[in-house]
Amino acid sequence: MSEVEIESARREWDDGQRRLREQADDPRERERLLAQVEAVTEELRRRVGGTFTLSELTRAYAGADAWSREIVSQRAPAPGWPRTLSLVEATAFHFYARGALDYEP
């Protein structure tokens, strides 16, 4: 992955996390969204592992649409969840990126 691709993905993750935070003003909605973020994060741990680089995480993000929909539908479905899936996905990657070997804020 190129630096441009990594930075582009990081911007998407940051933006998704910001938008999810703005959308989750209702405590019940926040709880549902965070359960979905956790489901995607658990799958990230399984797919990427605990030792990874931002390049590896960006590569996983490129294919995440294929598996994140299935994971959320199985582990944390809530009314209207497909509508917020991109925010959930981006937020999970945003938080998971902090564990990358080459992470810099």
The 8 nearest C-alpha neighbors of each residue, nearest first, counted from 0:
[[1, 54, 4, 2, 5, 58, 57, 55],
 [0, 2, 4, 3, 5, 54, 6, 57],
 [1, 3, 5, 4, 6, 0, 54, 7],
 [2, 4, 6, 1, 5, 7, 0, 8],
 [5, 3, 7, 1, 2, 6, 8, 0],
 [4, 6, 2, 8, 7, 3, 57, 9],
 [7, 5, 9, 3, 8, 4, 2, 10],
 [6, 8, 4, 10, 5, 9, 3, 11],
 [9, 7, 11, 5, 6, 10, 4, 12],
 [8, 10, 6, 12, 11, 7, 13, 5],
 [9, 11, 13, 7, 8, 12, 14, 6],
 [10, 12, 8, 14, 9, 13, 15, 7],
 [13, 11, 89, 93, 9, 15, 10, 14],
 [14, 12, 10, 16, 15, 11, 93, 9],
 [13, 15, 17, 11, 16, 12, 10, 18],
 [16, 14, 86, 89, 18, 12, 17, 13],
 [15, 17, 90, 19, 13, 14, 18, 12],
 [16, 18, 14, 20, 15, 19, 13, 21],
 [19, 17, 21, 15, 20, 16, 14, 22],
 [20, 18, 22, 16, 21, 17, 86, 15],
 [19, 21, 17, 23, 18, 22, 16, 24],
 [22, 20, 18, 19, 23, 17, 24, 16],
 [21, 23, 19, 20, 24, 18, 25, 29],
 [24, 22, 29, 20, 25, 21, 28, 19],
 [23, 25, 22, 26, 21, 29, 28, 20],
 [24, 26, 28, 23, 27, 29, 22, 30],
 [27, 25, 29, 28, 30, 24, 23, 31],
 [28, 26, 30, 29, 25, 31, 23, 32],
 [27, 29, 31, 25, 30, 26, 23, 32],
 [30, 28, 23, 26, 32, 27, 31, 33],
 [29, 31, 27, 33, 28, 32, 26, 34],
 [32, 30, 28, 34, 29, 33, 27, 35],
 [31, 33, 35, 29, 34, 30, 28, 36],
 [32, 34, 36, 30, 35, 31, 29, 37],
 [35, 33, 37, 31, 32, 36, 75, 30],
 [34, 36, 38, 32, 33, 75, 37, 71],
 [37, 35, 33, 87, 91, 39, 34, 38],
 [36, 38, 40, 34, 35, 39, 41, 33],
 [39, 37, 35, 41, 40, 36, 34, 71],
 [38, 40, 42, 36, 37, 41, 67, 43],
 [41, 39, 37, 43, 42, 91, 38, 36],
 [42, 40, 44, 38, 43, 39, 37, 45],
 [41, 43, 45, 39, 40, 44, 46, 38],
 [42, 44, 40, 46, 45, 41, 47, 39],
 [45, 43, 48, 41, 42, 47, 46, 40],
 [44, 46, 42, 43, 48, 47, 41, 49],
 [45, 47, 43, 44, 48, 42, 59, 41],
 [48, 46, 44, 43, 45, 51, 49, 56],
 [49, 47, 44, 45, 50, 46, 51, 43],
 [48, 50, 51, 44, 47, 98, 99, 45],
 [51, 49, 48, 99, 100, 52, 47, 98],
 [50, 52, 99, 100, 55, 49, 47, 48],
 [53, 51, 99, 55, 54, 100, 101, 56],
 [52, 54, 56, 55, 99, 57, 101, 96],
 [53, 55, 57, 52, 56, 0, 58, 5],
 [54, 56, 58, 52, 53, 57, 51, 59],
 [55, 57, 53, 59, 58, 54, 60, 52],
 [56, 58, 60, 54, 59, 55, 53, 5],
 [57, 59, 55, 61, 56, 60, 54, 62],
 [58, 60, 56, 57, 61, 62, 63, 55],
 [61, 59, 63, 57, 62, 58, 56, 92],
 [60, 62, 58, 59, 63, 57, 64, 8],
 [63, 61, 60, 59, 64, 65, 58, 66],
 [64, 62, 60, 65, 66, 67, 61, 59],
 [65, 63, 67, 66, 62, 68, 61, 60],
 [64, 66, 63, 62, 67, 68, 69, 61],
 [65, 67, 69, 63, 68, 64, 70, 62],
 [68, 66, 70, 69, 64, 63, 71, 65],
 [69, 67, 71, 66, 70, 72, 64, 65],
 [68, 70, 72, 66, 67, 71, 73, 65],
 [69, 71, 67, 73, 72, 68, 74, 66],
 [72, 70, 75, 74, 73, 68, 69, 76],
 [71, 73, 76, 69, 70, 74, 75, 68],
 [74, 72, 70, 71, 69, 75, 76, 68],
 [73, 75, 71, 70, 72, 76, 38, 35],
 [76, 74, 71, 35, 72, 34, 73, 77],
 [77, 75, 72, 71, 80, 74, 73, 78],
 [76, 78, 80, 79, 75, 31, 72, 32],
 [77, 79, 80, 76, 81, 82, 31, 28],
 [78, 80, 81, 82, 77, 83, 76, 84],
 [79, 81, 82, 77, 83, 78, 84, 76],
 [82, 80, 84, 83, 79, 68, 85, 72],
 [81, 83, 80, 79, 84, 85, 86, 78],
 [84, 82, 86, 80, 81, 85, 87, 79],
 [83, 85, 87, 81, 86, 82, 88, 80],
 [84, 86, 88, 87, 83, 89, 15, 82],
 [87, 85, 15, 89, 83, 84, 88, 19],
 [88, 86, 84, 90, 36, 85, 89, 91],
 [87, 89, 85, 91, 86, 90, 84, 92],
 [90, 88, 12, 15, 86, 92, 91, 87],
 [91, 89, 16, 93, 87, 92, 88, 15],
 [90, 92, 36, 88, 40, 94, 93, 89],
 [91, 93, 95, 89, 90, 94, 96, 12],
 [94, 92, 12, 90, 91, 96, 95, 89],
 [95, 93, 91, 96, 92, 97, 90, 98],
 [94, 96, 92, 97, 93, 98, 91, 40],
 [97, 95, 98, 99, 93, 94, 92, 53],
 [98, 96, 95, 99, 94, 102, 93, 103],
 [97, 99, 96, 95, 100, 102, 49, 51],
 [100, 98, 52, 102, 51, 96, 101, 97],
 [99, 101, 52, 102, 51, 98, 50, 53],
 [100, 102, 99, 52, 103, 53, 51, 98],
 [103, 101, 99, 100, 97, 104, 96, 53],
 [102, 104, 101, 97, 99, 100, 96, 53],
 [103, 102, 97, 96, 101, 9, 13, 93]]
